[in-house]
Amino acid sequence: MGMFSESEKKRLLSSKWVVKVTENHVVFSPEFKSKVVQLHLDGYSPSDIFSKFEIDTSLFLPKYPAKCLERWKKTYLKKGAKGFKEETRGKGAKGRPKKKFDPTDTQSLLKRLAYLEAENDFLKKLHALADAAEKKNSR
């Protein structure tokens, strides 16, 4: 999707089905998503459904309605209409998985060695600073 001009934002916001419009993102109401998915399950095409609800599809990329419906349909089939009302992004995220250490990979070993050497150098400097501070305080 591209950038929406101010007039395009106003046109989108004039629909009762649009909750929010940023420069490159549209947030549709949960009721809209639910009705759209039900119509899609009844056999209507994505662009026909958006047109029926008076959403101007010329403002979006050609496959935008279909991609939205694909996402919304997964949510609807998994959680029902209530799935559109709760925010689930980020829930259950476990972060980036840690890479397993492979002792047979030479590059991995060299990187690990360099890291450990740097860590040791840092700790030596830290201990030296702590000792210097202790000597200074003991005078």
PyMOL commands that set and color helices and strands:
alter all, ss='L'
color gray80, all
select helices_A, chain A and resi 6-13+30-41+46-52+57-59+64-79+81-84+106-138
alter helices_A, ss='H'
color red, helices_A
select strands_A, chain A and resi 18-21+26-28
alter strands_A, ss='S'
color yellow, strands_A
deselect
rebuild
show_as cartoon
